[in-house]
Amino acid sequence: MAVSMEREVPVLRDNHSLSLVPCGHITANNVSNWWPRVMTCVRDSHFVAVDLELSGLGPRDRLNAKQIDDRYEGVVSAAKSRAVLSIGLAFFNFCDNDVNETTINTNSEINCDTNSSERTINSDNLNECLSDSVENVNKFEALLDPQLMAKLENESNGCVDSSDKQWKISAQVFNALCLCEEEYVCEPETMRFLAGHGFDFNGQCLHGLSYHRGNDFLTEYEDLTTPSLRNLIAEIIRHKLPIVLHNGFIDLIFLYQNFYSDLPQDLQTFIADLVELFPAGIFDTKYIADFHDRLNRSYLEYLFYERQRFNIERSMKGQISIDITFPSLSHHISSDIEFKDLSTKILSESDLIVDICYDYANHGWCKLNHTCSRSHNIDHILDQKKNRSKRMKKLIKNMKKKSEELRIESTSGGDNSSIESVNTKHSKQGVHRAGYDAFMTGYCFAFYIAINAKTRPNPSKPLCVKSLGISHIVNNIYLTGKDQSLRINASSFAKTSANHKNKIQRIRAAK
Ligand SMILES: [Zn+2]
C-alpha cells in the first residue's frame, strides 16, 4: 500500500464501531476535495446503498394506484415536478480478515482498519469482560439481551472466539446536499417533517450541489470527469456497481429523472433501461425483509436495529457475523464529517417501564411526531416483550455503574465535542440524513449476505449473486400494498429508451 504524504487523522478507533458512524458531508464548497475519495469508493466497493430525500411525492392516490403502470405514471409526474434535496450514498466493501493496515490513504485503495485480536470477544467469563476496557463495556452493554444471557448462563465459558467468523466490512458514508436549478414543488408535509428532523434548508439553498433534471445539456455531453451529481451516478453505472435501496421503486424513478435522463413513457421501457443500467443487480432490503426474512415489521429503522442485535447474538454464538469498520480520513476533509451513534442499546431497568408508541412501533411513523408523549425509541420497542432474569438485572446494574465511571474518566480528558450525545428518550430520532439511511440499508444487505451466502464474497472481485447463491433476491423491488414485487427483468418485447441508449453508450465508452 502506498504511503500517503498527507497527514492521517484517526477518525475512528472505537471497536464498537456503530457507536460512531462517520458521514462525509458533501456540498458545492467541498465537492472537489471529496471527489477523489468518492471515486475510489465507486471503483473499489462491492456495492453501494442509496437513499434520497425528496421535496415531495405528489398525490398519494397515484403513488398507491392498483395498477403498477398507473403508479409508474404517478411517480414519473412527481419526479418531473419535485426535486431531490439530498442523496445518501454508503459504499460497502467485504475485506480480508487478515488486513493489518490501520490507516487509509485517500488516494489509495480501501482497506479495513483492523486489529482482530482486539475485536474478538474471547475473555473467559462475563465478569472478566465487564471489568475490561471502555470498548468491552460498550460491547457488553450491547450484548445484554435476556435470551442470549440465558444461553450464556448454560455455557461454562460465556464468550466465543469467532475471529474467522466475523466478516470485516469497510463502509464509507456520504450525504450530498442537492439543489435543483429548475422550479420545483415543495410539499408542506415533507418540509415540516424534514425541518423537524434537522434538515438544513439554508445549507441546501446556499451550498447544495446544483443540478438540472432530464437529459444532459450539450455542454455536459463529453465531460464525465467534472465533480457533479450527474457524473457521480454515471460513474456508478460505468463501474457496474450493484445498487441497494430500501423500498426503492420511487427512489429509482427519481434517481433516473433527476440525475440520468428523461424517463421513458412506460414502465416496461423503464425496466429494460434499469436492467442495462445496473447489470450486477438492484437489491431492495424491504423486499428481502418481507419476502425472505419474513419479519413482521420492515421499516428501515426497525430492520437495522433488529438486524444489529441479531448480528451481536450470532457473534456471541460463534456464528458468521459482520464487523463494520470505517477507514480513516485525511485531515483536509475531516472537518466536513459528522458522527452519529447508531449502535443498539440495551436499556436499564428504569427505561423498561417507558410507554412505547404503538403507531411508531408498527409503522415507523407517528402523526404526532416530536410532540408524541410515548417513546419512539427503537431500543425500547425491541425490548418491550422481553423479560429480564435476576442475573440480567444484576448485570445491568453493574454495567450502568461501570459505564458511568468510565464516562466520567473519558470525558475528563480528550476532546469528545464531535460525538453526538445519545441519552435522551428519543435518542434514535436525532438528525435525519439520507447518508445514514443509506448506511442502514447497506448494513441490512451486508448482514443478509453474511448469513445466507454460500461463500464469502471475494475481497478483490465484484459481487457475484450467482456464486454467492443469492440470485433469488436480485432485481425484485418492493411495491407498497402488493403481495408481489416488481421484477426487473429484460423482456423480449420491451426495448430500451432512445435517451438511455444514447447516454449509456457514452458512459461505457469513457476511459
Ligand atoms: Zn407516537
Residues whose N, C-alpha, C, O or C-beta is under 5 A from the ligand:
A	BS01	ZN	C357 Y360 C366 L368 C372 R374
